[in-house]
């Protein structure tokens, strides 16, 4: 699907800018089609053919984009390594998927295993992938197969070792049917994640098919996003909760005119209620909180743009059109409304599996359903409320504590800007909860007793945090989600 979309868009949109970088470099639609053709010829000369896997260790930019499309034109699949990962993490990912070829920038080649075939390129120094491109011939014709792999997307590793979820043309087409139009409108879009992220890899085709100009950043910047939204009069602001919080804190926020914004669309998981309130007020637009995962192809649940406060502030909404969701017990049986269980999704965008890992695939893909590993309950109105990951639960004195349930309550304290609850080993209780808090006002931070008093009316005493750690900011992993593993490790080390 990606290959044919680029070819058709090249003919339809011609000299319209398809992609523009922060540095001002750009590719037109016809230029992207031509450059990817020439790069495909170069990749074929290196032995890349139908069924091959090309791994990209490149910054988000034109070289990455051209390589992705070029591989698709050969019937090969592409995986991307987030440029924010360390050399040892880069090594782990490359070793796990065993690619036929790695294209790497010189600054992102450290850690790549020596037994892999690595071709070095220099992004940003000339025409995209100029080292590989050839004008001597056309790429060999390939008939698309919607079931064959097109892209691999690594999970963020927020709860363990990252895995590679793979998607074919079938899923990319389904993503296009879900996302085309809607809150996004047309014109200009911002790639809010690294190109290696599922939010880019699976959604690129519909954005190109719509003739959008996609703005990409090698490193996400709140100030740059605000400027782009204002300058190009974008109808939607998108990102994850942490990015929206950074936009609202930016000192130049109030210097911009956001009357163009018709929707704030925030993915990956829940947003703190106070963040939703502030974002709606200051952008002057409704806020849609969307739940998805890498394995789901970036599609799942969403709060409605016209949702009332109860839905918008405290839930992740309902399944999007064409998607089903259930909460099930450990025996895989649906549970009654209000009871806690694991969230299962059935979506046409779900991965075909983990790359060359049939056992783990069988664990999470069951009879057409995706086991998300997230805990949730359904309220009386059919909205889903998340309560953390199955692996995040800890046990205090024999009682189960789900951190996200605690965070949802304590996070409404006026002195709390952000909060994460993690376990700490305890000689008596086994484990106790530690509230890691970014205060609203660092000069007047909350106290542990104040937080416990605030939560006492809605939470059992065993769920209340028993220690407080104040921080200036919460650490993020490569997927821009809060790095719970790091915070938990800090407690273990402390």
HURA-V325302 format. One record per run of one state. SS is the DSSP state (A for helix, B for strand, O for the rest). FROM is the first residue (numbers start at 1). TO is the last residue. Records with the same first field share a line. If there is no record, write none. Layout:
SS->FROM-TO / FROM-TO
This chain:
O->1-1 / 14-16 / 22-25 / 46-52 / 58-61 / 74-76 / 81-86 / 98-100 / 109-117 / 122-148 / 155-163 / 180-181 / 185-187 / 191-197 / 202-203 / 210-212 / 217-221 / 232-235 / 250-252 / 256-262 / 268-272 / 284-285 / 292-300 / 303-308 / 315-317 / 320-323 / 329-333 / 335-340 / 347-352 / 355-357 / 367-368 / 379-383 / 390-393 / 397-398 / 402-402 / 411-415 / 427-429 / 440-441 / 445-447 / 456-460 / 464-466 / 471-475 / 477-481 / 483-483 / 494-494
A->2-13 / 29-45 / 62-73 / 87-97 / 106-108 / 169-179 / 182-184 / 198-201 / 204-209 / 222-231 / 241-249 / 253-255 / 273-283 / 309-314 / 358-364 / 403-410 / 442-444 / 448-455 / 461-463 / 484-493
B->17-21 / 26-28 / 53-57 / 77-80 / 101-105 / 118-121 / 149-154 / 164-168 / 188-190 / 213-216 / 236-240 / 263-267 / 286-291 / 301-302 / 318-319 / 324-328 / 334-334 / 341-346 / 353-354 / 365-366 / 369-378 / 384-389 / 394-396 / 399-401 / 416-426 / 430-439 / 467-470 / 476-476 / 482-482
